[in-house]
Amino acid sequence: MSAAASRLFAARTAARPATTEPAVVRWALIRIMVMLVHAAKGDARSERGGIDATIRVSGDDATVSVRVSSREAPSDDLVALAARCGGVVVRTNDELVLTLPSLRELRRREREGRGESPTG
């Protein structure tokens, strides 16, 4: 192998430190939402005999909350997926409430972890 080819090969195969997985894993978030919709639809069918379900989303600078009507406790899988995304899911009154850090909060944590100032 020529010296130029050797340098090119070395540059392409340079080892890099492993990166951490994003705080919110897209597939897990989608799965959480499917599970919440399923819970809300099940509650709507048993309670009202229909299939309409209400999903309420609210948030502030630090968190985003998703609420669905459900008389069931959150499943272990739902709780685990919420934790994987840095959030929690709890049952309050007759609702399941998913609370996750907002995108703004995630970015703030990333900057803080890198030692950057809050303004960038």
C-alpha positions as CSV (number, residue, x, y, z in Angstrom):
1,M,0.0,0.0,0.0
2,S,1.4,3.4,-0.9
3,A,2.0,6.1,1.7
4,A,-0.9,8.2,0.4
5,A,-3.3,5.3,0.4
6,S,-2.1,4.4,3.9
7,R,-2.8,7.9,5.2
8,L,-6.3,7.9,3.5
9,F,-7.2,4.6,5.0
10,A,-6.0,5.7,8.5
11,A,-8.1,8.9,8.3
12,R,-11.2,7.0,7.3
13,T,-10.9,4.5,10.1
14,A,-9.9,6.8,12.9
15,A,-11.3,5.8,16.3
16,R,-13.8,8.2,17.9
17,P,-15.1,8.1,21.4
18,A,-18.6,6.6,21.7
19,T,-21.4,9.1,22.0
20,T,-24.2,8.8,24.3
21,E,-27.7,8.0,23.1
22,P,-30.0,11.0,22.8
23,A,-32.1,11.7,25.9
24,V,-35.3,11.2,23.9
25,V,-35.1,8.2,21.6
26,R,-37.4,8.7,18.7
27,W,-38.7,5.1,18.4
28,A,-39.4,5.1,22.2
29,L,-41.4,8.3,22.0
30,I,-43.5,7.0,19.1
31,R,-44.1,3.8,21.0
32,I,-45.2,5.8,24.1
33,M,-47.6,7.8,22.1
34,V,-49.1,4.7,20.5
35,M,-49.5,3.1,24.0
36,L,-51.2,6.3,25.3
37,V,-53.6,6.4,22.3
38,H,-54.4,2.7,22.9
39,A,-55.2,3.4,26.6
40,A,-57.4,6.4,25.7
41,K,-59.3,4.5,23.0
42,G,-59.9,1.5,25.4
43,D,-61.2,3.9,28.0
44,A,-63.4,5.7,25.5
45,R,-64.9,2.3,24.2
46,S,-65.7,1.0,27.7
47,E,-67.0,4.3,29.1
48,R,-68.9,5.8,26.3
49,G,-69.4,3.0,23.8
50,G,-67.5,5.0,21.2
51,I,-64.0,5.2,19.8
52,D,-63.4,8.9,20.2
53,A,-60.5,9.7,22.6
54,T,-59.1,13.0,23.8
55,I,-55.4,13.7,24.1
56,R,-54.4,16.9,25.8
57,V,-50.9,18.3,25.4
58,S,-49.5,21.2,27.4
59,G,-46.1,22.5,28.3
60,D,-43.8,25.2,29.5
61,D,-40.1,26.0,29.1
62,A,-39.0,22.9,31.0
63,T,-41.6,20.2,30.4
64,V,-44.2,18.8,28.0
65,S,-47.2,16.8,29.4
66,V,-49.5,14.5,27.5
67,R,-52.8,13.5,29.2
68,V,-55.2,10.8,28.2
69,S,-58.3,9.5,29.9
70,S,-57.7,6.1,31.4
71,R,-59.0,4.2,34.4
72,E,-56.1,1.7,34.1
73,A,-52.7,2.1,35.8
74,P,-49.8,2.7,33.4
75,S,-48.1,-0.6,32.3
76,D,-44.6,-1.4,33.3
77,D,-43.5,-1.1,29.6
78,L,-45.0,2.4,29.4
79,V,-43.3,3.5,32.6
80,A,-40.0,2.0,31.4
81,L,-40.2,3.7,28.0
82,A,-41.0,7.1,29.7
83,A,-38.0,6.7,31.9
84,R,-35.8,5.9,28.9
85,C,-36.9,9.2,27.4
86,G,-36.1,11.1,30.7
87,G,-39.7,11.4,31.7
88,V,-42.4,9.8,33.9
89,V,-45.9,8.5,33.5
90,V,-48.3,8.5,36.3
91,R,-52.0,8.0,36.9
92,T,-53.8,11.0,38.4
93,N,-57.6,10.9,38.9
94,D,-58.9,9.2,35.7
95,E,-55.9,10.1,33.5
96,L,-52.5,8.9,32.5
97,V,-50.1,11.8,32.4
98,L,-46.8,11.6,30.6
99,T,-44.3,14.3,31.5
100,L,-41.1,14.7,29.5
101,P,-38.4,17.4,29.4
102,S,-39.1,20.0,26.7
103,L,-36.7,20.3,23.7
104,R,-35.5,23.6,25.2
105,E,-34.7,21.9,28.5
106,L,-32.9,19.0,26.7
107,R,-30.8,21.6,24.8
108,R,-30.1,23.5,28.1
109,R,-28.9,20.2,29.7
110,E,-26.7,19.4,26.7
111,R,-25.0,22.9,26.9
112,E,-24.6,22.5,30.6
113,G,-23.0,19.1,30.2
114,R,-20.5,20.6,27.7
115,G,-19.8,23.4,30.1
116,E,-21.2,26.1,27.8
117,S,-22.9,29.3,28.9
118,P,-26.7,29.4,28.8
119,T,-26.7,31.8,25.9
120,G,-24.5,29.5,23.8
